[in-house]
Amino acid sequence: MLLPAGAVATHKPGHNPGPAYPGPGKTPGPGQTPSLSIAAKPATTVFQGATVISGRLQGQNKANRTVVLAADEYPFTGGYAFATTKTDNNGSYSFTRRPARNTLFRAAVGTLRSAALVVNVRIRMSLSVSDSTPRVGQRVRFRGRACPAHNGLLVRIQRRSSSGRYRTVRRTRLRAATRCSTYRRTFRIYRDGRYRVTAADADHARGYSSSRLIDAHR
């Protein structure tokens, strides 16, 4: 289950925040009620796309504090990678990351931790057609790439219905290629339509290609 972005975690005496991430930083002093927020923009990105992880340390002694960002990629087994930055005078911090797959992030200042935040990464999909103005009944080849490689993954070729919803009309599988994975499927087109392709796996969010309009004529 994915956790909401922008959640705030508060550490109080007697509360167990769970295992602290290693890294520099000072523990908040007695009598403080600090909190550390975290959010992502965008919360869902595309493979090789960037997201900004940001938040704010609230409470006393919030300026120039070391923030440790922990990143745990799918399948979320605790294999953390770390990055550090400093808060500004307002207690704010930010990191720019390019996660390769769905990734759980958490920020920490000393033993104070933020809530967990999952950033989803969509598969990057492309689509091209051999003929965008075919004759009615002509065979048209659909092909493209999916990045990163997901050889064998199911690809759905979808057509937009009159209601605006996309419905699957053909299926194919991703194949190995020098870079990423590729697919292709050829079938007859009998009427105008707008098409796209989509695919998803556990380690990535569902990816969608840009749509392509096919104008069939007699």
C-alpha positions as CSV (number, residue, x, y, z in Angstrom):
1,M,0.0,0.0,0.0
2,L,1.4,3.4,-1.0
3,L,1.8,6.0,1.7
4,P,0.6,9.6,1.1
5,A,3.0,12.3,0.2
6,G,3.4,15.4,2.5
7,A,2.8,13.5,5.7
8,V,4.4,14.8,8.9
9,A,5.9,12.7,11.7
10,T,6.2,14.0,15.3
11,H,8.6,12.6,17.9
12,K,7.5,12.8,21.5
13,P,9.1,11.5,24.7
14,G,8.3,7.9,25.1
15,H,7.4,7.4,21.4
16,N,9.5,4.9,19.5
17,P,10.3,6.3,16.1
18,G,11.7,3.0,14.9
19,P,15.3,2.5,13.9
20,A,17.2,5.7,13.2
21,Y,19.0,6.2,9.9
22,P,22.8,6.7,10.3
23,G,24.2,10.0,9.5
24,P,25.3,13.3,11.1
25,G,23.0,15.6,13.0
26,K,22.0,16.7,16.5
27,T,19.2,15.3,18.5
28,P,16.6,17.9,19.5
29,G,17.0,19.2,23.0
30,P,14.6,18.7,26.0
31,G,11.3,20.6,25.9
32,Q,11.1,20.9,22.2
33,T,8.3,19.4,20.1
34,P,10.0,19.2,16.7
35,S,8.6,17.7,13.5
36,L,10.0,16.9,10.1
37,S,7.8,16.9,7.0
38,I,8.5,15.3,3.6
39,A,6.8,15.6,0.2
40,A,7.6,14.9,-3.4
41,K,6.9,16.9,-6.5
42,P,5.9,15.2,-8.7
43,A,4.9,12.2,-6.5
44,T,4.9,10.0,-9.7
45,T,7.6,10.5,-12.3
46,V,8.7,8.7,-15.4
47,F,11.8,6.6,-15.8
48,Q,14.8,8.9,-15.9
49,G,12.6,11.8,-14.8
50,A,13.4,14.0,-11.8
51,T,11.5,14.6,-8.6
52,V,12.1,17.1,-5.8
53,I,12.0,15.7,-2.3
54,S,11.5,18.5,0.2
55,G,10.2,19.3,3.6
56,R,10.7,21.4,6.7
57,L,12.2,20.9,10.2
58,Q,10.0,22.7,12.7
59,G,11.0,23.5,16.3
60,Q,13.9,25.2,18.0
61,N,17.4,25.0,16.4
62,K,16.1,24.3,12.9
63,A,18.7,26.2,10.8
64,N,21.8,24.7,9.3
65,R,20.9,21.2,10.5
66,T,22.0,18.1,8.6
67,V,19.2,16.2,6.9
68,V,19.8,12.6,5.9
69,L,17.6,11.3,3.0
70,A,17.3,7.5,2.9
71,A,16.1,5.8,-0.3
72,D,14.9,2.2,-0.5
73,E,14.1,0.9,-4.0
74,Y,11.5,-1.7,-4.7
75,P,11.2,-4.4,-3.4
76,F,11.7,-2.3,-0.2
77,T,14.0,-4.7,1.6
78,G,15.9,-2.0,3.5
79,G,18.8,-1.6,1.2
80,Y,19.1,2.1,1.8
81,A,21.1,4.7,-0.1
82,F,21.8,8.0,1.6
83,A,22.2,11.6,0.7
84,T,22.7,14.6,2.9
85,T,21.9,18.3,2.8
86,K,21.5,21.2,5.3
87,T,18.4,23.1,6.3
88,D,18.1,26.8,5.5
89,N,17.3,29.4,8.1
90,N,13.6,28.5,7.9
91,G,14.3,24.8,8.5
92,S,13.5,23.9,4.9
93,Y,15.5,21.3,2.9
94,S,15.3,19.8,-0.6
95,F,16.8,17.0,-2.7
96,T,16.5,16.4,-6.4
97,R,16.5,12.7,-7.2
98,R,16.0,10.5,-10.3
99,P,14.7,7.2,-8.9
100,A,15.2,4.2,-11.2
101,R,12.1,2.4,-9.9
102,N,9.4,2.8,-7.2
103,T,11.3,4.1,-4.2
104,L,10.5,4.7,-0.6
105,F,12.0,7.9,0.9
106,R,12.4,9.0,4.5
107,A,14.2,12.0,5.9
108,A,16.0,12.2,9.3
109,V,17.6,14.8,11.5
110,G,19.4,13.0,14.2
111,T,16.9,10.5,15.6
112,L,13.9,12.5,14.4
113,R,12.4,10.9,11.3
114,S,9.8,12.0,8.7
115,A,7.0,9.8,7.6
116,A,7.7,7.4,4.8
117,L,7.0,8.6,1.3
118,V,6.8,6.4,-1.9
119,V,7.6,8.0,-5.2
120,N,6.3,5.9,-8.1
121,V,8.2,5.6,-11.3
122,R,6.3,4.9,-14.5
123,I,7.8,2.8,-17.3
124,R,8.7,5.1,-20.2
125,M,6.7,3.9,-23.2
126,S,6.9,5.0,-26.9
127,L,4.7,4.2,-29.9
128,S,5.0,4.6,-33.6
129,V,2.8,3.3,-36.4
130,S,3.8,2.3,-39.9
131,D,1.0,4.3,-41.5
132,S,-1.2,6.9,-39.8
133,T,-3.5,7.2,-42.9
134,P,-4.1,3.6,-44.0
135,R,-6.8,2.3,-46.3
136,V,-9.7,0.6,-44.5
137,G,-8.6,-3.0,-43.8
138,Q,-4.9,-2.3,-44.3
139,R,-2.4,-3.9,-41.9
140,V,-0.6,-1.4,-39.7
141,R,2.5,-2.2,-37.6
142,F,2.6,-0.8,-34.1
143,R,6.0,-0.7,-32.4
144,G,8.0,1.1,-29.8
145,R,10.2,0.8,-26.7
146,A,9.8,0.4,-22.9
147,C,12.5,1.7,-20.6
148,P,14.0,0.3,-18.4
149,A,14.1,-3.2,-19.9
150,H,11.2,-5.5,-19.0
151,N,11.7,-8.4,-21.4
152,G,8.5,-10.6,-21.6
153,L,6.2,-8.1,-20.0
154,L,2.7,-7.8,-21.4
155,V,2.0,-4.7,-23.5
156,R,-1.6,-3.6,-24.2
157,I,-2.4,-1.8,-27.4
158,Q,-5.5,0.3,-26.6
159,R,-8.0,2.3,-28.6
160,R,-10.0,5.2,-27.3
161,S,-13.8,4.6,-27.3
162,S,-16.5,7.1,-28.0
163,S,-16.9,7.6,-24.3
164,G,-13.2,8.7,-24.0
165,R,-12.0,5.5,-22.2
166,Y,-9.3,3.4,-23.6
167,R,-10.0,-0.3,-24.2
168,T,-7.4,-3.0,-25.1
169,V,-7.7,-4.2,-28.6
170,R,-4.4,-6.2,-29.0
171,R,-1.7,-7.6,-26.8
172,T,2.0,-8.4,-27.3
173,R,5.1,-9.0,-25.3
174,L,8.3,-6.9,-24.8
175,R,11.4,-8.3,-26.4
176,A,15.1,-8.0,-25.5
177,A,17.0,-5.2,-27.3
178,T,20.3,-3.4,-27.1
179,R,18.8,-0.8,-24.9
180,C,15.5,-1.1,-23.0
181,S,12.9,-3.5,-24.4
182,T,11.0,-3.4,-27.7
183,Y,7.6,-4.6,-29.0
184,R,5.8,-4.8,-32.3
185,R,2.4,-6.0,-33.4
186,T,0.7,-5.8,-36.8
187,F,-3.1,-5.9,-37.4
188,R,-5.7,-4.6,-39.7
189,I,-7.3,-1.2,-39.1
190,Y,-11.0,-0.8,-40.2
191,R,-11.9,2.6,-38.9
192,D,-10.4,5.8,-37.5
193,G,-9.2,5.7,-33.9
194,R,-6.7,7.1,-31.4
195,Y,-4.3,4.5,-30.0
196,R,-1.8,4.2,-27.1
197,V,0.2,1.4,-25.5
198,T,0.5,0.7,-21.8
199,A,2.4,-1.7,-19.5
200,A,3.1,-2.2,-15.8
201,D,5.1,-4.3,-13.4
202,A,5.5,-4.6,-9.7
203,D,8.7,-2.5,-9.6
204,H,7.3,0.3,-11.7
205,A,4.0,2.1,-12.0
206,R,2.0,1.7,-15.2
207,G,3.5,3.5,-18.2
208,Y,1.6,5.0,-21.1
209,S,2.8,6.1,-24.5
210,S,1.7,9.3,-26.2
211,S,-1.4,8.6,-28.2
212,R,-1.4,8.3,-32.0
213,L,-4.3,9.1,-34.3
214,I,-5.0,6.7,-37.2
215,D,-7.2,8.1,-40.0
216,A,-8.5,5.2,-42.1
217,H,-9.8,6.0,-45.5
218,R,-11.3,4.1,-48.5
